[in-house]
Amino acid sequence: MARYTGPKSKIARKFKDPIYGPDRAFEKKNYPPGQHGNSKRRKKQSEYGIQLQEKQKAKYTYGIMERQFRNTFEKASSKAGITGEVLLQLIESRLDNVVYRLGVAPTRSGARQLVSHRHITVNGAIVNIPSYLVKEGDLIGVRERSKTLEAITNSLTGRSNPYSWLEWDEAKMTGKFMNYPAREDIPENIKEQLIVELYSK
């Protein structure tokens, strides 16, 4: 799957969940897109279809392509713990997602762009790979020359930190990845067990 750049409300309606955040268009039409979207006679989904939809939902939510997602799943499978929970923890530790969670960018796609354009550092060194996996104790900061970027300063204005696994130093514009989040702390509405079942077939 190539990176999706189309209408986000359409994807949110497809999954019946505002996966990209508050969305007026979704609230107005909270049923699947298309000619028969509002029909009550929609075909019943198979078990496989439900599992596949959950995987697609996770991929769209985090902006991950198929090969990256499968590789992350295989990495999660080889680690100790509940595979589905470990999968979400690994995805949450991606650099683009951490930059988004810290509030440096208002969206994950915006965070991915900041990383790709070399505005973000990890432990003082520039990292331009959005899929880079941050480790516990790593310091994620804004490069010195980028601290006055309007996109970053606007995003950080009035920010709050609702995530217990992240710390933010406003003066240094640096965040710390304290630990991998527990499943109950991850706010995304994803049924990860369905994804595990899909890949286990």
Backbone bond lengths (Angstrom), bond angles and torsions (degrees), N, CA, C in turn:
res aa  C-N    CA-C-N  psi(-1)  N-CA   C-N-CA  omega(-1)  CA-C   N-CA-C  phi
1 M - - - 1.460 - - 1.523 109.08 -
2 A 1.325 117.04 124.65 1.452 120.42 175.30 1.528 107.94 -72.17
3 R 1.323 117.21 161.67 1.462 120.50 -179.65 1.525 109.85 -61.22
4 Y 1.320 117.32 129.31 1.468 120.76 -177.60 1.521 110.27 -78.52
5 T 1.345 115.71 128.37 1.470 120.14 179.93 1.524 111.51 -126.51
6 G 1.336 116.74 10.78 1.464 120.98 -177.67 1.518 112.91 -82.78
7 P 1.361 116.13 -165.20 1.465 121.36 -178.21 1.535 111.90 -62.75
8 K 1.314 116.35 126.28 1.468 120.22 -176.16 1.533 112.12 -77.16
9 S 1.322 116.81 -32.00 1.475 119.58 179.84 1.517 110.55 -62.36
10 K 1.315 116.19 -35.37 1.473 121.24 -179.69 1.532 110.64 -63.00
11 I 1.336 116.14 -40.93 1.468 120.73 178.97 1.524 110.00 -70.01
12 A 1.325 117.49 -41.30 1.467 120.78 178.33 1.527 110.08 -60.47
13 R 1.326 117.02 -40.93 1.469 121.38 179.21 1.532 110.37 -66.52
14 K 1.317 116.11 -36.50 1.469 120.69 179.41 1.530 111.12 -58.37
15 F 1.351 115.50 -40.25 1.470 120.32 -178.45 1.528 112.87 -95.78
16 K 1.347 116.78 1.25 1.467 122.43 -179.75 1.521 111.27 55.17
17 D 1.334 116.33 38.29 1.462 121.59 -177.03 1.532 108.31 -155.89
18 P 1.347 119.32 127.88 1.473 120.55 -179.62 1.536 111.41 -72.67
19 I 1.340 116.29 73.26 1.473 120.81 -172.66 1.527 113.52 -68.22
20 Y 1.338 117.20 -16.44 1.465 119.79 179.66 1.527 112.40 -101.89
21 G 1.337 116.97 14.02 1.455 120.17 179.73 1.525 111.55 100.86
22 P 1.344 118.16 -174.99 1.461 122.44 -178.01 1.535 111.09 -53.08
23 D 1.329 116.11 135.45 1.466 120.55 -172.42 1.528 109.00 -150.13
24 R 1.344 116.27 112.16 1.474 120.30 -178.77 1.522 111.41 -63.83
25 A 1.336 116.12 -39.50 1.466 120.47 -178.66 1.530 110.50 -62.74
26 F 1.343 116.34 -37.67 1.464 120.14 178.91 1.520 110.53 -67.54
27 E 1.328 116.23 -42.51 1.468 120.06 -179.13 1.530 111.02 -63.84
28 K 1.326 115.85 -33.74 1.457 120.87 -179.03 1.525 111.39 -72.90
29 K 1.354 116.00 -38.97 1.469 121.73 -178.87 1.523 109.45 -129.95
30 N 1.320 117.35 74.80 1.470 120.17 -176.31 1.532 111.56 -88.19
31 Y 1.317 114.91 50.73 1.461 122.54 173.72 1.530 107.80 -138.20
32 P 1.335 118.39 160.55 1.474 120.18 -174.53 1.526 112.80 -57.00
33 P 1.345 118.08 149.23 1.458 121.24 179.09 1.524 110.98 -71.62
34 G 1.317 116.22 168.86 1.462 120.27 176.67 1.516 112.36 105.08
35 Q 1.329 115.88 169.75 1.459 123.36 -174.73 1.527 112.73 -58.95
36 H 1.333 116.83 -37.10 1.459 120.44 -176.39 1.524 112.51 -106.90
37 G 1.327 116.27 20.07 1.456 121.20 -175.87 1.512 114.75 -58.20
38 N 1.343 116.58 -36.65 1.466 120.73 -175.87 1.528 111.78 -96.86
39 S 1.325 117.18 7.85 1.460 120.99 -177.97 1.528 110.54 -75.81
40 K 1.327 116.23 140.37 1.467 120.64 178.28 1.525 111.35 -83.17
41 R 1.321 116.82 -6.16 1.463 120.48 -176.65 1.523 111.86 -100.45
42 R 1.310 116.42 26.90 1.468 119.68 179.49 1.531 109.80 -64.50
43 K 1.322 115.08 143.50 1.465 121.00 -176.63 1.530 110.93 -63.88
44 K 1.336 115.42 139.94 1.458 120.84 179.49 1.533 109.78 -68.29
45 Q 1.335 116.45 135.55 1.467 120.91 -178.90 1.524 111.34 -78.33
46 S 1.319 115.51 144.58 1.466 120.25 175.10 1.524 108.73 -79.56
47 E 1.319 116.17 168.80 1.469 120.99 178.16 1.529 109.73 -60.29
48 Y 1.347 115.24 -43.63 1.472 119.58 178.41 1.527 111.10 -61.54
49 G 1.344 115.22 -41.21 1.464 119.61 -179.71 1.519 112.35 -61.87
50 I 1.328 116.27 -39.42 1.476 121.24 179.23 1.532 110.25 -66.23
51 Q 1.337 115.86 -42.93 1.470 120.39 179.49 1.529 110.94 -65.10
52 L 1.330 116.25 -43.68 1.466 120.70 179.72 1.524 110.83 -63.00
53 Q 1.327 116.64 -41.50 1.461 120.53 179.70 1.532 111.47 -62.20
54 E 1.338 116.26 -37.74 1.463 119.91 179.64 1.527 111.03 -66.43
55 K 1.344 116.13 -38.61 1.470 119.68 177.25 1.530 110.36 -65.37
56 Q 1.345 115.89 -44.14 1.471 120.08 179.98 1.527 110.39 -62.67
57 K 1.321 115.65 -38.05 1.472 120.83 179.13 1.529 110.37 -61.84
58 A 1.341 116.33 -44.49 1.472 120.75 178.91 1.527 110.70 -63.70
59 K 1.328 116.51 -41.35 1.471 120.74 -179.77 1.526 111.39 -63.69
60 Y 1.338 116.85 -44.02 1.467 120.23 179.34 1.521 111.04 -68.28
61 T 1.337 116.90 -40.29 1.467 121.03 -178.71 1.526 110.83 -58.15
62 Y 1.340 115.91 -47.41 1.469 120.13 -176.13 1.530 113.48 -94.75
63 G 1.343 117.48 -5.09 1.466 120.38 178.53 1.519 112.99 68.12
64 I 1.350 116.09 43.17 1.470 120.92 -177.42 1.525 109.52 -111.14
65 M 1.317 116.42 140.23 1.454 120.66 178.69 1.536 110.55 -85.10
66 E 1.332 115.93 164.31 1.464 121.97 -171.40 1.522 113.65 -55.61
67 R 1.333 117.60 -49.26 1.467 119.99 -176.46 1.527 111.05 -63.62
68 Q 1.335 116.20 -42.64 1.472 120.38 178.31 1.531 110.33 -61.68
69 F 1.336 115.33 -40.78 1.465 119.83 -177.76 1.522 110.39 -65.33
70 R 1.334 116.32 -44.88 1.470 119.92 179.84 1.532 110.79 -64.31
71 N 1.332 117.09 -42.18 1.465 120.66 178.63 1.526 111.01 -60.83
72 T 1.350 116.21 -39.83 1.467 120.64 178.77 1.526 109.96 -66.21
73 F 1.346 116.34 -38.93 1.464 120.01 178.29 1.534 110.80 -63.26
74 E 1.335 116.14 -43.19 1.467 120.01 -179.85 1.528 110.69 -63.58
75 K 1.326 115.88 -37.40 1.473 120.40 177.55 1.532 109.98 -65.92
76 A 1.331 115.90 -40.55 1.481 120.93 179.19 1.524 110.23 -65.58
77 S 1.350 117.13 -37.74 1.469 121.87 -178.98 1.518 111.97 -64.19
78 S 1.344 116.14 -30.69 1.469 119.92 -176.86 1.525 112.97 -84.64
79 K 1.339 116.64 -7.42 1.465 120.49 -178.92 1.525 110.97 -95.68
80 A 1.317 115.70 157.99 1.478 120.53 177.03 1.520 109.37 -72.41
81 G 1.320 116.09 150.05 1.460 120.49 178.10 1.519 111.81 112.81
82 I 1.330 115.59 -175.36 1.467 121.74 179.82 1.525 107.93 -77.67
83 T 1.326 116.85 119.29 1.466 121.66 -172.42 1.529 112.86 -53.42
84 G 1.328 117.72 -46.93 1.466 121.01 -178.20 1.518 112.36 -61.25
85 E 1.329 115.73 -41.66 1.465 120.68 179.85 1.526 110.82 -68.64
86 V 1.333 116.66 -41.84 1.470 121.17 178.50 1.528 109.92 -63.75
87 L 1.338 116.79 -37.89 1.467 121.26 178.33 1.527 110.58 -58.54
88 L 1.330 116.44 -48.31 1.469 119.99 179.86 1.532 111.26 -66.00
89 Q 1.331 117.23 -36.27 1.471 120.11 178.67 1.527 110.81 -64.10
90 L 1.335 116.40 -41.35 1.471 120.03 178.70 1.528 110.68 -65.35
91 I 1.337 116.58 -42.02 1.472 120.04 179.05 1.526 110.05 -64.45
92 E 1.338 116.38 -40.07 1.467 120.52 179.17 1.526 111.69 -64.86
93 S 1.341 116.79 -25.18 1.470 119.53 -178.15 1.531 112.96 -88.05
94 R 1.348 117.53 1.19 1.469 120.38 174.06 1.526 108.73 -61.32
95 L 1.321 117.11 142.34 1.467 121.05 -175.71 1.526 111.77 -59.71
96 D 1.347 118.13 -43.08 1.471 118.85 -178.72 1.528 111.12 -62.37
97 N 1.341 117.03 -37.88 1.458 120.15 179.35 1.529 111.65 -69.75
98 V 1.333 117.07 -39.09 1.474 120.89 179.60 1.531 110.17 -64.95
99 V 1.335 116.77 -41.73 1.479 121.12 177.41 1.532 109.95 -60.22
100 Y 1.333 116.03 -41.05 1.477 120.92 177.71 1.527 110.48 -65.83
101 R 1.333 117.38 -46.36 1.466 121.13 -178.81 1.535 111.62 -62.94
102 L 1.328 116.79 -33.90 1.471 120.65 179.81 1.526 111.66 -71.44
103 G 1.333 117.25 -15.93 1.460 120.96 178.81 1.514 113.62 91.51
104 V 1.344 117.01 8.36 1.472 120.90 179.94 1.532 109.93 -70.02
105 A 1.331 116.38 -27.05 1.465 122.19 176.33 1.531 108.44 -133.05
106 P 1.339 118.17 145.87 1.469 120.26 -177.07 1.529 114.36 -76.62
107 T 1.343 117.00 -18.17 1.468 121.05 -179.71 1.531 109.35 -137.83
108 R 1.329 116.20 163.29 1.472 119.22 177.72 1.527 111.44 -67.71
109 S 1.325 116.88 -36.10 1.468 118.99 179.07 1.529 109.95 -67.02
110 G 1.342 116.50 -36.04 1.466 120.31 175.95 1.518 111.00 -65.93
111 A 1.333 116.35 -39.41 1.466 121.26 178.43 1.527 110.32 -64.82
112 R 1.343 115.99 -41.16 1.473 120.69 179.26 1.530 110.14 -60.54
113 Q 1.335 115.62 -39.50 1.469 119.86 -179.96 1.529 111.17 -67.36
114 L 1.333 117.10 -40.97 1.471 120.16 178.45 1.528 110.86 -60.99
115 V 1.341 115.64 -42.02 1.471 119.80 179.66 1.529 109.96 -65.70
116 S 1.330 116.58 -47.99 1.475 121.43 -178.12 1.525 112.09 -60.76
117 H 1.334 116.34 -33.28 1.461 120.80 -178.11 1.538 112.88 -89.80
118 R 1.319 115.76 14.58 1.469 122.78 171.16 1.539 113.96 65.89
119 H 1.336 116.11 37.24 1.466 119.93 177.72 1.527 112.19 -96.55
120 I 1.342 117.15 -7.56 1.463 121.26 -172.25 1.536 111.02 -116.53
121 T 1.332 115.10 141.75 1.472 120.44 177.69 1.531 110.15 -119.13
122 V 1.320 115.04 152.97 1.459 121.62 172.51 1.524 106.62 -125.10
123 N 1.327 116.05 118.58 1.473 122.14 -176.38 1.536 111.71 53.68
124 G 1.342 115.14 38.25 1.462 120.78 175.26 1.515 115.55 88.54
125 A 1.317 118.81 -11.11 1.473 121.91 -178.86 1.529 109.91 -107.23
126 I 1.329 116.86 138.29 1.465 120.72 179.58 1.522 109.83 -66.42
127 V 1.335 115.44 131.45 1.471 121.51 175.78 1.524 106.96 -125.34
128 N 1.326 117.36 123.51 1.469 120.31 -177.49 1.533 112.47 -114.56
129 I 1.338 116.16 26.74 1.468 121.53 179.04 1.532 108.06 -111.58
130 P 1.352 117.97 106.46 1.471 120.51 -177.41 1.525 114.01 -57.53
131 S 1.346 117.54 -30.14 1.468 120.64 -176.99 1.530 112.83 -86.45
132 Y 1.336 117.37 2.96 1.470 121.79 178.58 1.529 108.98 -55.95
133 L 1.332 116.89 130.11 1.464 120.73 -178.55 1.530 110.81 -91.08
134 V 1.309 114.84 117.30 1.459 121.98 -179.93 1.528 108.68 -76.53
135 K 1.327 116.42 143.97 1.469 121.33 179.67 1.525 110.41 -108.11
136 E 1.312 115.84 162.17 1.462 120.84 179.34 1.528 110.42 -58.12
137 G 1.328 115.98 130.61 1.459 120.75 179.52 1.520 113.95 93.78
138 D 1.341 118.07 -10.71 1.469 121.21 179.81 1.529 111.15 -66.39
139 L 1.336 115.30 144.42 1.465 121.44 177.05 1.522 109.26 -103.88
140 I 1.328 116.48 122.77 1.460 122.17 -179.07 1.518 107.79 -110.02
141 G 1.314 116.68 119.37 1.458 119.58 -175.76 1.518 113.41 -132.34
142 V 1.337 114.57 171.56 1.461 121.70 175.00 1.523 107.39 -94.03
143 R 1.328 116.47 131.33 1.467 120.87 -179.60 1.533 109.77 -57.78
144 E 1.320 117.18 143.61 1.462 122.95 -174.73 1.525 112.52 -49.90
145 R 1.328 116.94 -46.78 1.462 121.40 -177.45 1.526 112.87 -68.98
146 S 1.341 116.77 -16.37 1.473 120.56 -174.97 1.525 113.21 -100.57
147 K 1.331 117.46 -2.03 1.465 120.68 -173.90 1.529 113.65 -65.55
148 T 1.324 117.26 -19.38 1.468 119.84 -179.92 1.532 112.11 -100.19
149 L 1.324 117.39 4.93 1.472 120.42 178.56 1.532 110.05 -59.15
150 E 1.317 115.89 130.36 1.463 120.62 -176.91 1.528 112.10 -59.02
151 A 1.332 117.00 -40.69 1.474 121.10 -178.84 1.527 111.14 -60.06
152 I 1.333 116.06 -37.77 1.465 120.70 -178.65 1.532 110.96 -77.21
153 T 1.324 117.33 -46.64 1.469 120.31 -178.21 1.529 111.19 -64.36
154 N 1.337 116.90 -37.98 1.478 120.47 177.91 1.517 110.83 -64.33
155 S 1.331 116.23 -41.34 1.457 120.55 -178.62 1.526 111.61 -67.02
156 L 1.328 116.04 -36.32 1.464 120.66 -177.64 1.529 113.47 -79.08
157 T 1.338 116.85 -14.84 1.467 120.55 -179.15 1.528 110.19 -65.14
158 G 1.301 115.46 123.17 1.464 120.73 178.09 1.518 114.51 67.87
159 R 1.332 116.80 21.75 1.468 119.88 -179.54 1.528 110.82 -69.13
160 S 1.317 116.24 154.00 1.462 121.51 171.89 1.525 106.40 -127.91
161 N 1.319 117.31 162.49 1.466 119.20 -179.63 1.529 110.06 -119.45
162 P 1.347 115.83 90.95 1.466 118.50 -178.99 1.526 113.74 -84.07
163 Y 1.331 116.47 3.03 1.467 119.11 -173.63 1.529 110.69 -106.40
164 S 1.329 115.45 117.30 1.461 121.55 -173.72 1.532 112.69 -68.91
165 W 1.321 117.79 -19.70 1.473 119.90 -176.86 1.534 112.71 -89.42
166 L 1.348 116.12 2.48 1.468 120.18 179.99 1.522 110.62 -125.59
167 E 1.336 115.09 144.39 1.468 121.41 175.09 1.517 107.63 -121.29
168 W 1.334 117.42 147.22 1.459 119.95 -179.04 1.526 110.18 -132.13
169 D 1.341 115.96 128.29 1.466 122.43 175.77 1.527 107.11 -104.08
170 E 1.341 115.11 104.26 1.467 120.05 -174.65 1.530 112.31 -63.40
171 A 1.318 116.97 -39.28 1.471 120.80 -177.59 1.530 111.49 -63.66
172 K 1.331 116.54 -42.03 1.479 120.49 -178.16 1.524 113.03 -91.80
173 M 1.360 115.95 -8.28 1.474 121.81 -175.89 1.533 109.69 53.75
174 T 1.323 113.79 49.38 1.466 121.46 -178.50 1.528 109.67 -133.45
175 G 1.315 115.56 137.85 1.454 120.88 177.41 1.518 110.45 -115.09
176 K 1.323 115.74 157.20 1.462 120.47 178.83 1.522 109.29 -122.45
177 F 1.343 115.33 130.35 1.463 121.18 175.90 1.523 106.80 -86.04
178 M 1.329 115.34 98.99 1.462 120.82 -171.96 1.531 112.61 -70.04
179 N 1.332 115.35 -48.59 1.468 120.27 -177.77 1.527 108.97 -164.00
180 Y 1.332 115.98 168.79 1.460 119.93 175.98 1.525 108.26 -71.67
181 P 1.322 118.46 135.18 1.465 120.40 -176.58 1.524 112.68 -70.39
182 A 1.318 116.22 147.85 1.468 121.09 172.57 1.524 107.65 -74.23
183 R 1.324 116.81 154.68 1.475 119.55 -176.12 1.520 112.17 -55.94
184 E 1.339 117.07 -40.98 1.469 119.70 -177.02 1.527 112.64 -67.46
185 D 1.334 117.22 -16.67 1.467 120.57 179.09 1.532 113.00 -87.98
186 I 1.330 116.63 -14.17 1.471 120.17 -179.78 1.529 107.85 -85.18
187 P 1.341 117.44 117.60 1.472 119.62 -171.75 1.530 115.65 -77.47
188 E 1.327 118.65 -11.21 1.462 120.56 -175.39 1.531 111.84 -66.14
189 N 1.325 115.76 136.61 1.464 122.30 -178.80 1.533 109.62 -86.40
190 I 1.328 115.92 75.29 1.469 121.85 -177.66 1.523 108.97 -125.03
191 K 1.323 115.96 130.65 1.474 121.05 176.46 1.521 107.64 -92.44
192 E 1.316 116.14 85.67 1.469 121.52 -172.12 1.526 113.66 -63.94
193 Q 1.351 117.20 -24.82 1.459 119.74 -179.79 1.535 111.03 -64.23
194 L 1.326 116.49 -32.91 1.474 120.68 177.76 1.530 110.56 -65.19
195 I 1.325 116.79 -35.19 1.476 121.29 178.90 1.526 109.61 -68.53
196 V 1.331 115.79 -41.26 1.470 120.60 178.04 1.525 109.78 -61.56
197 E 1.327 116.43 -43.82 1.467 121.07 179.70 1.529 110.98 -62.92
198 L 1.337 116.59 -38.72 1.469 120.78 179.52 1.522 111.46 -62.75
199 Y 1.340 116.32 -47.67 1.471 120.31 -177.93 1.533 112.14 -74.43
200 S 1.346 116.28 -15.89 1.465 119.01 -178.07 1.532 112.86 -88.59
201 K 1.323 116.76 -1.25 1.483 120.19 -177.88 1.521 110.76 -67.36
